[in-house]
Amino acid sequence: MDRTFDAEVWARVVAAVKAAARAVGRVGRKCVYSDQLIVLMYLWCVWHDRPLCWAADRAHYNTLFRPRKLPSVSQFTRRVKTHGVQLILQETHDLLAGCFTPVCFIDGKPLTVSPVSRDPQAARGHISGGFAKGYKLHAMMTEDGRIPLWSVMPLNVAEQSVALALCDALPVMSQESLILADSNYDSAPLHKRVAATGARLLTPLRGQMQVKNDQHHPVTLRQMGVARRELIQLWRDHEDLAEHMMHHRVLVEGGLSALTSYGGGLGSLPAWTRRLGRVTRWVGGKIILYHARWHVRKVRCRAAAA
């Protein structure tokens, strides 16, 4: 990408971090190096796919970002983990990610590590085509490609369990809102939890032939809840409509691909990013940068259309 685009992306990141720092305010005692500077240094590392020690060297900055003073490596690595820095990172994400759209998607992306990695928190789990070791990004994505809500968990944690936890952070949604997902998310507790927000979960049914043959036991139908009974009725009476709606789920695949398909995107986990806390922080930085790119692209598209 051209350097002008990079400058616009970084300007968007800096503006969001400054606004987030103002919103959070000072947390704890006053320090020589502000939490805002630590956050910007960390995002600079993440953008360039480098370890934290890399950011403590003045030679690694350019005209886009050149701090007057830099903390030592030990200071920087310690400050990145502090509560104030985490609050600013979260607020920056919220400012750039924006709100949910009436139609959203939920899906997962494996973040694998070496099968002989000694990371005690990385776990073996199922991926497309087999098994691997590592973590998984669970993301709720909007129609226009933003990721307002996400989580990183070891690879062996069930997608339905993470989705239930994510639903606790969902806002109240309109009755016309839909969350589209694949059949892995078809569980009665998740349908009930999504329905509690006002939305509906639309997935292919795991027992598709059972639905067509109307073989559900009356007790099973009663216990699964209203939302899943409505979904069964939809697939039974209007299968073509349900399949047409599920075709839109390809947007989440494109969105997760866009998260990885550029220099500095969320590719394989680097060797220095291990354990759940570091992986979560790294992925969060990548998503912040992804949203900054998303905003710059939108501005350029509007300018081109004007």
N, C-alpha and C positions, 0 to 999 in steps of 0.2 A: 504494500500500500504506500501511496505517496507520503512524503514527509508532512505536507499540509494536513492530511487526514490525521496523522499521528499527533500533530500539535493540537488539533481540535479535540481529539479524544482525551488527551492529557489535560487540556484546559477544562473540559467537562468534569473530569475526575477531581481536579483541584477545587473547582467551584463546589462540587458536592461534598467533599471532605470538609471544606471551610464552613459550609452551612451546617453540616452534621456536628462539627466541633462547637459551633455557637449554640446549637440546640441542646447538646449534652451538657455543656458547661464544664467547669473544672471539677475533676473527681480526685479527691485526695489532696496531698500537699503540692505546692507549686514546684515544678522541676525546671532545670536548666533547659532541657529539650522538651518541647511541648508534645502532648499526645497527638496533635495534628501533624507535626513533623514526623513522628514515628509511624503514623498511618501512611503518610505519603511515601516514606522510605520503603515501607513494607510493600505497598502496591507497586512501587518501582521495581522491586525485586521480582514480584510475581509476574509483572509484565515482561520482564526480560528472562524469566525462567532461571533465576540464579538463587543461591543460598543466602541466608541472612548476612553472613560475613562479607559478602560481595558489596553490600550497601554501605559498609563502613569505610570504603575506599573512595576518596574524592575523584579519582581518575575514571570512575564508572558513571559519572554524571555528564550531562551536556547542556545545551542551551534551553532545552525543554524544562529541565529541572536541575537546579544547582544550589543546594542549601549552603548557607554561609558557614555553619558549623555542623559537624557530624559527631554523634556519640561514638564511644568505643564499641567494639563488637559485643562485649559482655553486657554493656548498658542497653544496647539495641535489642539483643535477644531476650533480655529480661523484661524490657518495657513492652515488647510486642505481646506478651502474655497478660498484661495488666488489665484490670477491669475497665478502666477509662478508655483504653485503646479498643477493646472489644465493643464497647458501647458506640464509639464513633464508627467503627466498621459496620455495625448493625444499622445504625442510623443512615450511613451513606448508602448502604444497600436499599433501605426502605425508600429513600429519596429518589434513587434512580429506577427502582423496579416499579414504582407506582402501584396502582390498585388492580383488582381482578376484573376480568371481562365476563359477560354473561355465559360464554362458553369457555371452559378451561380443560386442561389435559393433565394427567398424571402418569409418570413413567419413571423408569430407573435407568441409570447408566453405570455399568461396572467400571471401577477404578482399580485395575489389577496391579499386583506387585509380583516379584519373583516367587515361584513356588517354594524356594528355599530361604525366603526372607525370614529373619528372626524377629520381625515385628510381632509382639505378643497379642496385639489387638486386631491384626488382620486375620480374617477367617476364610476358610474354603467354602465356596458356595457355587450354585448353578449359574452359568452364563449361557448365552446362545452357543450351542454346539458342544457343550461339555461343562467341566468344572474348572475353577481357578481360585486363586487366593487374593484377597484384597478387601476393598470397600465398595460401596455403591452409593451413587448420588441419586436421591429420590427427589424429583422436582415436580412442582405444580406449575404449569406454563399457561400463559394466556394465548388467545387467538393470534395476537400480533407478535408473539415470540419472546415476551418477557417472562421472568421467573420470579414472581413475588414471594414464593414459599418453597423452601427446599430443606433437605436434611442429608447428612452423610452418616452411614452406619456400616458396620462390618458386613461382608458379602453374604453371610449366612442368616441375616435377620430377614424375616418374611416381609414382603412388600405390603401385605395387608396391615401388618402391625405398625409399620412406619406411617402408612397412610392414615390410620386411625389417630396417631399422634399429631400428624400435620393438620388434621381436621380441627383439632382444638384451637389452632391459630387462625382458622378461616373466619372471615367476617360474616355477618348475617347477609344472606344472598336472596335474590328474588326467586319467586316460584318458577320463573322461566329459565333459571340458570341450570346449566348442565356441566358435569365433569365427566369427560370421556376417558376410558382406560381399557387395557386389554383384559383378557379373561382371568389373569392372575389376581385381579382386584375384585373378582366377583365373590363377595362374602356377605352374609346377612348382617353381621355387626357393622361393616363399613357402609352398607346401604343405609342402615338406620342412622349412623353418625352423620353422613352427608345430608340425609333428609332433615336432620335436626337444625341444620344451617339454613334450610329453605330450598336448597338445590336438590338435584337428582343425579345419581351416579348411573351412567350408561356404559355397560360392558357387554361383550358376548357372554352367554351363559355357559357355565362349565358342563352342565348336563343337557346339552342342546337336544339330543334325541329324546331324552326323558321329557322335555318340555313339549316337543312335537307330539309325543304319544300320550301326553296328559297323565303321567304316571306319578305325580307328586302326591304324597299322602296328605290328607286334610290337616293333620297335626303339624306336619312340616310346613305347609303353607301358612298356617296360623302363626307359627313361631318365627318365621323369617321376616315378618314385618310388612307393612303396607308398601314401602318403596320397592322391595324386591318382587312382591306380587304384581305390582304395576309393570315392572320390567318383564316378567314372565308373560304377562298378558300382551305386552307390546311385541315380543318376539313371536308369540303364538299367532296373533291376529294380523300383525302388520310387519312381517319379516322384511319385506323390501324396504320399507321406511327405516327400520332399525339399521339395516345394512348400509343404506345411503348415509345415515347420520354417522355411522362408525367410520366411513371413508374419510371423514375430516380428521380422524385421529392421526393421519399421516403428518399433520402439521407439527406434532410434538417430536416426531422423528427428525423432521427438518430443523426444528429449533435446537435439539440436542446436537445435531450435526453442525449447525452454525456456531455452537459454543466451542467446537473443537477445530474448525476448519480454517483457521488463520494463524499467522505467526503470533505467539504469545497466548493462544487459546488453551483450553483445558485438554491437554493431551494426556499421555501416560504420566503417572506420578513420578516425579524425579527421585533420585536416590536419597536425597536429604529430607524428603517428606514422608515420614513414617509416624505411626501412632495416631489415634483418632483425632486428638486436639489439633495437631499440626495439619493433618489432611483436611479437616473441616475449615481451618483458617485459610489454607491454600486455595481450596475450592471456592470459598467465599470471595477471596480476592479476584479470582478468575471471573466469577459471575459479576462482580462490580465492574470490571473492565469490559466485559461483554455488554453490559447495559449502557456503559458510556459510548461504546461503538454503535449500539442500537440507536441512541439518541442522535448521534452525529449523522448517521445514515438517513434518519427520518428528516432532519433539517435539510440535508442536501437534496433529498427527493422532493421536498416541498418547494425548495428554491428552484429546482429544475422544472417543476411543473408550473411554476408561476410565470 
